[in-house]
Amino acid sequence: EDLEPGAWVLAIGSPFGFDYSVTAGIVSAKGRSLPTAQNENYVPYIQTDVAINPGNSGGPLFNLSGEVVGINSQIYSNSGGFMGVSFAIPIDIAMEVANQLREDGRVSRGWLGVMIQEVNRDLAESFGLDRPHGALISKVFDDTPAAEGGLREGDVITKFNGRSIERSSELPHYVGRVHAGDMAKVELVRDGKKMNIELTVGELADLGEDGNRPALSQSGGGRLGLVVAGLTDEELNRL
């Protein structure tokens, strides 16, 4: 939480099998969203220019006080090698995941059941905002925490549990860290008027009746537009 853009950081890992290799750089941004796979947009990645290559993943990202601030995770590359952009999972998120695995044996993330989009200057003006910020709800799915809590299409969420929403990509980060079943306070703008709503946060990809997680969250869709299921023993034998 205390890490700021511009801060110097060090990464230690084993790129290409060279153990204990150390690289240095600065933090470019916090809260980056990388929706390249399901649920990844729930991780507010730290972006740095620290040289990260295959073999660095899982290694620590340190600040200059020797504190671990992140877990090196990904690079953005067209060649497979480092090109100046790397990402780390914030240590706060990593510790939350570790604690959930230790206590419950699984990871749970909060979920509202809405589709959101960025608020640009034109939309901000039409919704009566003083500047572009917040997350615009473009769809509220039926039978979800959002629908039950009174959220509507066209609402602009400006704060979630007291945290200001500057970019729409920040909302999933904050929602995901809320425990399922907990109450959350939402500040929004509806028809040009500020409102406050309290709702109960649900759980992303709840367990099904068979104890397995569904392939897609209840918000549906998916990048391929299909839903998959595991094969039974009978189907495996037949195929």
Steps between C-alpha positions, in 0.01 A plus 500: 500500500787739574680439170495800264576544128860608457627290792810289440450125522717189462407158366673174588443186300648234274466629142608234251622290795746755640421484871491810723508745210413854613352771278393853591252757374215726601127463548309635200147459632279316747163341445560384144227270369604211273179327387682232299334215689193446713525675843832672417336840498447448873876541557627862513846434356806711574664609173877551503789528258701242696647242262289185540555195281387136496614359833426815700135417563429434866805694614474794741486868411671706771501869589825662612416427864517130426124451531325268254240712319403256225534161334641521146243354267492601134668692221353672197700381203474426131821297502473304824779705657497815710393815313481754782157414645455255785228431755494382859217384727475738800615332820171597667309291246749212521470484879120508483509205260747312723286556809182385320673185377631427849165559671247381239700305242364720219497861384182707507444835328218747539257547210222743408364371167533805277671602178685831519666741262730801519355848545643732235461878485178491297339245731611693807329812367179314412482340847562827680850418627751776558774294330548156341521241777314203640368177348189514283267201539404390149311186610365352822448124485191343650509322836833652600616703802490815285138442394390415853689798640324751271773584248370601156634533149625855451621538859854635535680354801738763637595339832503145634543450874644850526755452220472741209463344156706699250502234226241229444771231519549583870152384600560122455818534709308642795199272464717190475660568838166505682397173664185344361206578724646827631320831457653766276427870469465632146496869411360567156349761271152427361316748279749769601447446874738346752369194684626252757403133492591211726499151352619150579796384291476155342771252408655475155453156341314340789530124534233309311282226645756239397774682694680612185555857389311602185711576195364855491375736766129570513559820307536262202633572154865409514750584232404197288126517559469142622465303822695179560453209741708206614452155348348211693675160509238366261564782253876452527465130420269569208737758351 
